[in-house]
Amino acid sequence: MDETATTPHTTSDGAMAKNIESIEYIDHMEQKLTTIRDELCRFIRLNEQERWEETLGAVEQLEHFGDDLIPGLIECLSDGNPDVRHQAVRLLGNARPRSDVAVPDLIERLNDDDWLIVTSVIFRLAKFGPLAAAAIPQIELWLQSPNEYIRLLAATTITKLDPDRTDLLPLIWTATESDYPAVESFARDFFDKSALLED
């Protein structure tokens, strides 16, 4: 009788212990994510102060987060502050191959309300190559942009996601003669580095 009476009490203690462990784990993860966000905000402030040299090697500066780094950056992609989202996009693009798991989340950011973040995502997705090929239909929409630089960015990224898209090479080549130095330089740099021109 006594043993039966104590059984529910023992089970309850076990369940409580598991709940405590779960709460502690959740608290631990929230602290990690908050800390990663704080670090991104620090990089933002440094950029605003034009202290760009202190943001170099940003991924390396965050290595102490270990396995929590990539999940934390992915979490920041949906942050309410567009500057934080932009920093997360930038760092995930620089953290390959560990950040390959973030490709679906980065593609979702192509629907961001901030067009600067969208263009940043397009630029960073190029680093993932064919792994990010699912983004091509959305990026193709930007080929119709009235902005010459954005059209060029979309075209060069698509060719990196799908090397068979040689149909875009004339558009990129035309940009090498642009009146805008940034566009001309970007286009020429593409052809200088592109494997598409190798024999």
C-alpha positions in Angstrom: 0.0 0.0 0.0 2.8 2.4 0.9 4.8 1.5 -2.2 1.7 2.1 -4.4 1.1 5.4 -2.8 4.7 6.5 -3.3 4.8 5.5 -7.0 2.9 8.5 -8.3 5.1 10.8 -6.2 8.3 9.2 -7.7 6.9 9.6 -11.3 6.0 13.2 -10.6 9.5 13.9 -9.4 10.9 12.4 -12.5 8.6 14.4 -14.8 9.5 17.5 -12.8 13.2 16.9 -13.2 12.7 16.5 -17.0 10.7 19.7 -17.1 13.4 21.6 -15.2 16.1 20.2 -17.7 13.9 21.4 -20.7 13.4 24.8 -19.2 17.2 25.2 -18.5 18.0 24.1 -22.1 15.5 26.6 -23.5 16.9 29.3 -21.3 20.4 28.4 -22.5 19.4 28.6 -26.1 17.6 31.9 -25.7 20.7 33.3 -24.0 22.9 32.2 -26.9 20.5 33.7 -29.5 20.3 36.9 -27.6 24.1 37.1 -27.3 24.5 36.5 -31.0 22.0 39.2 -31.8 23.9 41.5 -29.5 27.1 40.8 -31.4 25.4 41.6 -34.7 24.3 44.9 -33.2 27.8 45.6 -32.1 29.0 45.1 -35.8 26.2 47.5 -36.9 27.4 50.2 -34.5 31.0 49.8 -35.6 29.9 50.2 -39.2 28.0 53.3 -38.4 31.1 54.7 -36.7 33.1 53.7 -39.9 35.3 51.4 -37.9 35.0 48.8 -40.6 38.4 47.1 -39.8 37.0 45.9 -36.5 34.2 44.0 -38.3 36.6 42.1 -40.5 36.6 38.4 -39.8 33.2 38.7 -38.1 32.5 35.0 -38.4 35.8 34.2 -36.7 34.9 36.7 -33.9 31.8 34.6 -33.2 33.4 31.2 -33.3 33.1 30.9 -29.5 29.4 30.2 -30.0 30.3 26.9 -31.5 27.4 24.8 -32.8 25.0 27.5 -31.7 26.4 30.0 -34.2 24.6 29.0 -37.4 21.2 28.4 -35.7 21.5 31.7 -34.0 22.2 33.5 -37.2 19.3 31.8 -38.9 17.1 33.0 -36.0 18.3 36.5 -36.7 17.1 36.4 -40.3 13.6 37.1 -39.0 14.6 39.8 -36.5 12.5 43.0 -36.5 15.5 45.1 -37.1 16.5 45.2 -40.8 20.1 45.9 -39.9 20.3 42.8 -37.8 18.7 40.8 -40.7 21.3 42.2 -43.1 24.2 41.3 -40.8 22.8 37.7 -40.5 22.6 37.4 -44.2 26.2 38.6 -44.6 27.7 36.3 -42.0 25.8 33.2 -43.2 27.2 33.9 -46.7 30.7 34.0 -45.2 30.3 30.9 -43.1 30.2 28.2 -45.7 30.1 25.3 -45.8 28.6 25.2 -42.2 25.9 27.6 -43.3 24.7 25.5 -46.2 21.8 24.4 -44.0 20.6 28.0 -44.0 20.0 28.1 -47.8 16.2 27.6 -47.5 16.0 30.4 -44.8 18.0 32.7 -47.0 15.8 32.0 -50.0 12.8 33.0 -47.8 14.4 36.4 -47.2 14.0 37.1 -51.0 10.5 38.1 -49.8 11.8 40.6 -47.3 10.1 44.0 -47.2 13.5 45.7 -47.3 14.9 45.6 -50.9 18.4 46.2 -49.6 18.2 42.9 -47.8 16.8 41.2 -50.9 19.7 42.4 -53.0 22.1 41.3 -50.2 20.5 37.9 -50.2 20.9 37.6 -54.0 24.6 38.5 -53.7 25.2 36.0 -50.9 23.3 33.1 -52.5 25.8 33.2 -55.4 28.3 31.8 -52.9 26.3 28.6 -52.5 26.2 27.8 -56.2 23.8 25.1 -57.4 22.8 24.4 -53.8 20.7 27.5 -54.0 19.3 26.8 -57.5 15.7 26.8 -56.1 16.1 30.6 -55.7 16.4 31.2 -59.5 12.7 31.8 -60.3 12.5 34.6 -57.7 15.8 36.1 -58.7 14.8 36.1 -62.3 12.1 38.7 -61.4 14.9 41.2 -60.7 16.2 40.9 -64.3 13.4 43.4 -65.1 14.6 45.9 -62.6 15.1 49.5 -63.8 18.3 49.5 -61.9 21.2 48.4 -64.0 23.3 47.2 -61.1 20.5 45.0 -59.7 19.8 43.5 -63.2 23.5 42.7 -63.4 23.5 41.2 -59.8 20.6 39.0 -60.7 22.2 37.8 -63.9 25.6 37.0 -62.4 24.0 35.2 -59.5 21.7 33.0 -61.7 24.7 31.9 -63.8 26.5 30.9 -60.6 23.5 28.9 -59.4 23.1 27.3 -62.8 26.2 27.4 -65.0 24.1 26.3 -68.0 22.3 29.7 -68.0 24.7 31.1 -70.7 21.8 33.0 -72.1 22.5 35.7 -69.6 26.1 36.2 -70.6 25.3 38.8 -73.3 23.5 40.9 -70.7 26.5 40.7 -68.4 28.9 41.4 -71.2 27.0 44.6 -72.2 27.4 45.8 -68.6 31.2 45.8 -69.1 30.7 48.9 -71.2 28.4 50.6 -68.7 28.7 54.3 -68.0 28.5 53.5 -64.3 31.9 52.5 -62.9 30.5 50.2 -60.2 28.5 48.3 -62.8 31.4 48.1 -65.3 33.8 46.9 -62.6 31.3 44.3 -61.3 30.8 42.9 -64.8 34.5 42.8 -65.7 35.3 41.1 -62.4 32.7 38.4 -63.2 34.4 37.6 -66.5 37.8 37.7 -64.9 36.8 35.1 -62.3 34.2 33.1 -64.2 34.9 29.5 -65.0 32.5 29.8 -67.9 35.2 31.3 -70.0 37.7 28.5 -69.4 38.6 26.3 -72.3 
